[in-house]
Amino acid sequence: MESNKDEASRCLAIAKKHRDAGNFSSAQKFCQKSIALFSTPEATKLLSTIESELSSSSNGTSNQPPQSAASGAEAHASSSGTRHRGASTPNTSGGGEQKKRDYTPEQIAVVKRVRACKVTEYYEILAVKKDCEEAEIKKAYRKLALALHPDKNGAPGADEAFKMVSKAFQVLSDGDKRTIYDRSGSDPESRFSGMSSSSGAGMRPGFAASPFGGSQFEGELSPEDLFNMFFGGGMGNGFGGGPVFSASFGSGGFRTTRMRTNRGGVPQQQTQDTKSTLVQLLPILILFLFSLVTALPGLFSTPPTPDPHFAFSSTPRHNVERQTGGLGIKYHVNSQEFMGHPIAAELARDSQKKGPKLTDFERNVERAYTQQLATTCQRELNRKQRQKDDLIGLFGIGTDWEKVRSLEKETVESCEELRRYGLYR
């Protein structure tokens, strides 16, 4: 991440000062810390030079103190493709050393690719397209999770990359959260008022009560829990044996959840607690009955016909091209589905005038198209900003400003199209 990169640069500068002063042991320590925070070719080359000088001084007449066992050297891959060896860290609890973790050049490449993405660029993190199916998301997560799991990948930053992949999968594998993310481009978890992602689509914002004190679903799924669930490890038996009841009342209606209780005799105190619970639940029951009576007229009415499916490019299924009346956006529909829809009946009655159903439908088409353009525009602007930051560097020393100005002049087609529609400045 950018904060790690800045700290790594600072440690590398300190390592150079210690090396110039002849303090190779301290130089090696800060150089290893720089690589652990953010690995760069310059730091790797400097560490190799320091190790050679330290080895020479140890075999010669120099009085440099030997390197401590708690800061073991990091072995690097040679031209023959040997495996990397991560730096060992001291075991503060036992006074020894932890087992050194290996990684391959392919594994460090995966870590760098994932960490180069912003934390909310979930499609880029999983390397999938925005219109991909759920099966592709699961396949991409399975591949990346196996490659980045801390037990298999010891490369610097693998733990953070694994958490980013797990977070992306949590959002994109949930239909509601993915819809919110596609619309806003930000983390949808903030819209659930701190509710747990394990509650799913059933737990919606609204009234919530738990008469037994506290929710049993507080806290997010950790990446390890998500990995264990996805690969068959299970979540374990983390629920207590006591009775748990939760209720929610909101836009999704009334929903209750009840967990298993311990079997056995029911003491008198528990009977009294049950009566007290029923009294506490009475307002919720009244609200439930009120919502049921309010919804009764709609139970016997005919549900509205869903809008026809559409696409912005021609496919064997979407074989009829149309154009919206507002922004003039071209879209494609299925001929049989469209002709069997009430919209076709409106057109048959008056082909020169658009009815309300067709007007609403085309507004939805324009809204979907402009939202897609906005998402693509923001993604391209983020990409240009990252390229600009890379060209300028940390302090702008030695920057090719002609390339920077050329990059700033590059136009983003999706943003320009939004500007033509008057939706972007």
C-alpha positions in Angstrom: 0.0 0.0 0.0 1.1 3.6 -0.5 1.8 4.1 3.3 4.0 1.0 3.3 5.8 2.3 0.2 6.7 5.6 1.9 7.9 3.9 5.1 9.9 1.4 3.0 11.7 4.3 1.2 12.5 5.9 4.5 14.0 2.6 5.8 16.0 2.2 2.6 17.5 5.7 3.0 18.5 4.9 6.6 20.1 1.7 5.4 22.2 3.6 2.8 23.5 6.0 5.6 24.5 3.1 7.8 26.3 1.4 4.9 28.2 4.6 4.0 29.2 4.8 7.7 30.5 1.3 7.7 27.8 0.0 10.1 26.8 -3.0 7.9 24.8 -4.8 10.6 22.4 -1.9 11.0 22.3 -1.2 7.3 21.3 -4.9 6.7 18.5 -4.6 9.4 16.9 -1.5 7.9 17.2 -2.9 4.3 15.4 -6.1 5.3 12.7 -4.0 7.0 12.3 -1.9 3.7 11.9 -5.1 1.7 9.3 -6.5 4.2 7.2 -3.3 3.9 7.5 -2.9 0.1 9.9 -4.9 -2.0 11.8 -3.0 -4.7 14.7 -4.0 -7.0 16.8 -1.2 -5.5 16.4 -2.5 -2.0 17.0 -6.1 -3.1 20.3 -5.1 -4.8 21.4 -3.1 -1.8 20.7 -5.9 0.6 22.8 -8.3 -1.6 25.7 -5.8 -1.6 25.5 -5.3 2.2 25.5 -9.0 2.8 28.6 -9.4 0.7 30.4 -6.6 2.5 29.3 -8.0 5.9 30.6 -11.4 5.0 33.9 -9.9 3.9 34.3 -7.9 7.0 33.4 -10.9 9.2 36.1 -13.0 7.6 38.7 -10.2 7.6 40.1 -7.9 10.3 37.0 -5.7 10.9 35.5 -5.6 14.4 31.9 -5.3 13.1 29.5 -7.1 15.5 28.0 -10.3 14.0 24.4 -10.2 12.8 21.8 -11.3 15.4 19.8 -14.5 14.9 16.6 -12.5 15.2 17.2 -10.7 12.0 18.2 -13.5 9.6 19.1 -12.6 6.0 16.6 -13.0 3.3 17.7 -15.2 0.5 16.7 -14.1 -3.0 15.9 -15.9 -6.2 18.8 -16.6 -8.5 18.7 -16.9 -12.3 18.1 -20.6 -12.0 14.6 -19.9 -10.4 15.3 -21.0 -6.8 12.6 -20.2 -4.2 12.7 -17.1 -2.1 13.3 -17.4 1.7 11.4 -14.8 3.9 13.2 -13.1 6.7 12.7 -14.9 10.0 11.1 -13.0 12.9 11.8 -13.4 16.6 9.3 -15.5 18.6 8.6 -13.2 21.5 6.7 -15.8 23.5 9.4 -18.5 23.4 12.6 -16.6 22.7 13.3 -18.7 19.5 12.6 -18.2 15.8 9.5 -18.9 13.7 9.8 -21.2 10.7 10.9 -19.3 7.6 8.2 -19.0 4.9 9.0 -19.7 1.3 7.5 -18.1 -1.8 8.1 -18.3 -5.6 8.4 -15.5 -8.1 4.9 -16.3 -9.3 3.5 -15.9 -5.8 5.2 -12.5 -5.2 3.9 -11.4 -8.7 0.3 -12.3 -7.6 0.8 -10.3 -4.3 2.1 -7.3 -6.1 -0.8 -7.3 -8.7 -3.5 -7.5 -6.0 -1.9 -4.9 -3.7 -1.5 -2.5 -6.7 -5.3 -2.3 -6.8 -7.3 0.1 -4.5 -9.1 -1.7 -1.7 -12.5 -1.0 -3.2 -11.6 -2.1 -6.8 -13.2 -5.5 -6.2 -13.5 -6.6 -9.8 -9.8 -5.6 -10.5 -8.7 -7.5 -7.3 -10.4 -10.7 -8.5 -9.4 -10.0 -12.1 -13.0 -10.5 -13.4 -15.2 -8.4 -15.7 -18.0 -6.3 -14.3 -20.7 -8.4 -16.1 -19.3 -11.8 -15.1 -21.4 -14.6 -13.6 -21.3 -15.7 -10.0 -19.5 -18.9 -11.0 -16.6 -16.9 -12.5 -16.3 -14.9 -9.2 -16.1 -18.1 -7.2 -13.6 -19.6 -9.6 -11.4 -16.5 -9.4 -11.6 -16.4 -5.6 -10.7 -20.1 -5.3 -7.6 -19.6 -7.4 -6.4 -16.4 -5.6 -7.2 -17.7 -2.1 -5.2 -20.8 -2.7 -2.3 -18.8 -4.1 -2.3 -16.1 -1.3 -3.2 -18.1 1.8 -0.6 -17.4 4.5 0.1 -21.1 4.9 1.1 -21.4 1.3 2.5 -18.0 0.4 5.2 -16.4 2.5 5.9 -13.4 0.3 5.9 -9.9 1.9 2.3 -8.5 1.8 0.6 -11.8 1.2 -1.5 -11.5 4.3 -2.8 -8.1 3.3 -3.5 -9.3 -0.3 -5.4 -12.3 1.1 -7.6 -10.0 3.1 -8.3 -7.8 0.1 -9.3 -10.9 -2.0 -11.6 -12.2 0.8 -13.2 -8.8 1.1 -13.8 -8.6 -2.7 -15.4 -12.0 -2.7 -17.7 -11.2 0.3 -19.1 -8.2 -1.6 -19.3 -9.6 -5.1 -20.7 -13.0 -4.1 -23.7 -11.3 -2.4 -26.3 -10.1 -4.8 -27.5 -7.1 -2.8 -24.1 -5.9 -1.9 -22.9 -6.3 -5.5 -25.8 -4.2 -6.7 -25.0 -1.5 -4.2 -21.3 -1.6 -5.1 -22.0 -1.4 -8.9 -24.2 1.6 -8.3 -22.0 3.5 -5.9 -18.5 2.2 -6.5 -17.8 2.2 -2.8 -17.8 -0.4 0.1 -21.4 -1.4 0.6 -20.8 -2.5 4.1 -21.2 1.0 5.4 -24.8 1.0 4.2 -25.8 -1.8 6.5 -25.4 0.2 9.7 -22.6 -2.0 11.0 -24.7 -5.2 10.7 -22.8 -8.4 10.0 -22.3 -9.5 6.5 -23.3 -13.0 7.6 -26.9 -11.8 8.1 -27.3 -11.7 4.3 -30.1 -10.1 2.4 -32.7 -11.1 5.0 -31.4 -8.6 7.6 -32.4 -5.2 6.3 -32.2 -1.7 7.9 -35.1 -1.1 10.2 -36.4 -2.2 13.5 -34.3 -4.9 15.3 -34.8 -6.3 18.8 -33.2 -9.0 20.9 -34.9 -9.5 24.3 -32.0 -11.7 25.6 -29.4 -8.9 25.3 -27.1 -8.4 22.4 -26.9 -10.0 18.9 -25.3 -13.3 18.2 -24.1 -12.1 14.8 -22.0 -9.1 15.7 -18.7 -8.7 13.8 -17.7 -9.4 10.2 -16.5 -12.8 8.8 -12.7 -12.9 9.0 -10.8 -14.0 5.8 -9.9 -17.2 7.5 -13.5 -18.0 8.3 -14.5 -17.2 4.7 -11.7 -19.4 3.4 -12.7 -22.3 5.7 -16.4 -22.0 4.6 -15.5 -21.9 0.9 -13.1 -24.8 1.0 -15.1 -27.0 3.4 -13.4 -26.2 6.7 -16.7 -25.0 8.3 -17.3 -22.3 10.8 -17.2 -24.4 13.9 -19.7 -24.5 16.6 -19.5 -21.0 17.7 -23.0 -20.5 19.1 -23.9 -21.0 22.7 -26.6 -23.3 23.9 -28.9 -20.6 25.4 -32.1 -19.4 23.7 -31.6 -16.7 21.1 -34.4 -14.7 19.4 -34.0 -11.8 17.0 -36.6 -9.9 15.0 -36.5 -7.3 12.3 -39.2 -5.1 10.8 -38.4 -3.0 7.8 -38.8 -2.7 4.0 -38.4 -6.5 3.6 -41.3 -7.3 6.0 -41.2 -9.1 9.3 -38.5 -11.7 9.8 -37.6 -13.8 12.9 -34.6 -16.0 13.7 -34.6 -18.6 16.5 -31.6 -20.8 17.5 -31.6 -24.2 19.1 -32.0 -24.2 22.9 -30.8 -26.7 25.5 -33.1 -29.6 26.2 -34.1 -30.6 29.6 -36.5 -29.7 32.3 -38.0 -26.2 32.4 -37.6 -24.6 35.8 -40.1 -22.2 37.2 -37.7 -19.2 36.8 -37.4 -20.0 33.1 -41.2 -20.1 32.8 -41.4 -16.6 34.3 -38.7 -15.4 31.9 -40.8 -16.8 29.0 -43.8 -14.8 30.1 -41.7 -11.7 30.5 -40.4 -12.2 26.9 -43.9 -12.5 25.5 -44.8 -9.2 27.1 -41.7 -7.6 25.5 -42.6 -9.1 22.1 -46.1 -7.8 22.2 -45.3 -4.5 20.4 -43.6 -6.4 17.6 -46.6 -8.7 17.2 -48.9 -5.7 16.9 -46.6 -4.3 14.2 -46.6 -7.6 12.4 -50.4 -7.8 12.4 -50.7 -4.2 11.2 -48.3 -4.8 8.3 -50.2 -8.0 7.4 -53.6 -6.2 7.3 -52.1 -3.4 5.3 -50.7 -5.9 2.7 -53.9 -7.9 2.3 -55.3 -5.9 -0.7 -52.0 -6.5 -2.6 -52.2 -10.3 -1.9 -55.1 -10.7 -4.4 -53.9 -8.3 -7.1 -52.1 -9.3 -10.2 -48.3 -8.7 -9.9 -46.9 -6.3 -12.4 -45.2 -7.7 -15.5 -41.4 -7.3 -15.3 -39.6 -5.2 -17.9 -38.1 -7.0 -21.0 -34.5 -8.0 -20.8 -32.1 -5.7 -22.8 -28.4 -5.5 -23.8 -26.3 -2.7 -25.2 -24.7 -4.9 -27.9 -26.3 -7.3 -30.4 -26.4 -11.0 -29.4 -28.3 -14.0 -30.8 -30.8 -13.6 -28.0 -31.1 -9.8 -28.2 -31.7 -9.4 -31.9 -33.8 -6.3 -32.3 -32.1 -2.8 -32.1 -34.0 0.1 -30.5 -33.2 3.6 -29.4 -34.3 5.6 -26.3 -36.3 8.8 -26.8 -34.4 10.8 -24.2 -30.6 10.4 -24.6 -30.8 8.4 -27.9 -29.0 5.4 -26.5 -29.1 2.3 -28.7 -30.1 -1.0 -27.0 -31.2 -4.5 -28.1 -34.1 -6.6 -27.0 -35.5 -10.1 -27.8 -38.1 -9.9 -30.5 -40.4 -12.6 -29.0 -40.2 -11.3 -25.5 -40.7 -7.7 -26.5 -43.7 -8.4 -28.8 -45.4 -10.4 -26.0 -45.0 -7.5 -23.4 -47.6 -4.9 -22.7 -45.2 -2.3 -24.1 -45.9 -3.8 -27.6 -49.6 -3.3 -27.0 -49.0 0.4 -26.3 -47.0 0.7 -29.5 -49.7 -1.1 -31.5 -52.4 1.4 -30.3 -50.3 4.4 -31.1 -46.9 4.0 -32.9 -46.2 7.7 -32.9 -46.6 8.3 -29.2 -44.8 6.5 -26.4 -47.0 5.1 -23.6 -46.1 5.3 -19.9 -44.8 1.7 -19.8 -42.3 2.3 -22.7 -41.2 5.6 -21.3 -40.4 4.1 -17.9 -38.7 1.2 -19.5 -36.4 3.4 -21.6 -35.6 5.6 -18.5 -34.4 2.4 -16.8 -32.3 1.6 -19.9 -30.7 5.1 -19.9 -30.1 4.9 -16.1 -28.3 1.5 -16.5 -26.2 2.8 -19.4 -25.1 6.0 -17.7 -24.3 4.2 -14.5 -22.1 1.8 -16.4 -20.4 4.7 -18.1 -19.8 6.4 -14.7 -18.3 3.3 -13.3 -15.9 2.9 -16.2 -15.0 6.6 -16.1 -14.1 6.5 -12.4 -12.0 3.4 -12.9 -10.1 5.0 -15.8 -9.5 8.2 -13.8 -8.1 6.1 -10.9 -5.8 4.3 -13.3 -4.5 7.6 -14.7 -3.9 8.9 -11.2 -1.9 5.8 -10.3 0.2 6.1 -13.4 0.8 9.8 -12.6 1.9 9.0 -9.1 4.3 6.4 -10.4 5.8 8.9 -12.9 6.3 11.6 -10.3 7.7 9.3 -7.6 8.2 10.1 -4.0 9.6 13.6 -4.1 9.4 14.3 -7.9 13.2 14.1 -8.3 14.1 13.2 -11.9 10.5 13.2 -13.1 9.8 13.3 -16.8 7.3 16.1 -16.7 6.6 15.9 -20.4 5.2 12.4 -19.8 3.2 13.6 -16.9 1.6 16.4 -19.0 1.0 14.0 -21.9 -0.8 11.6 -19.5 -2.9 14.4 -18.1 -4.0 15.4 -21.7 -5.2 11.8 -22.4 -9.0 11.7 -22.8 -11.2 9.0 -21.2 -13.8 8.0 -23.7 -16.4 7.0 -21.1 -16.0 10.4 -19.3 -16.3 12.3 -22.6 -19.5 10.4 -23.5 -20.9 11.4 -20.1 -19.9 15.0 -20.8 -21.8 14.8 -24.1 -24.9 13.7 -22.3 -24.4 16.7 -19.9 -23.8 14.3 -16.9 -20.1 15.1 -16.3 -18.1 18.2 -15.9 
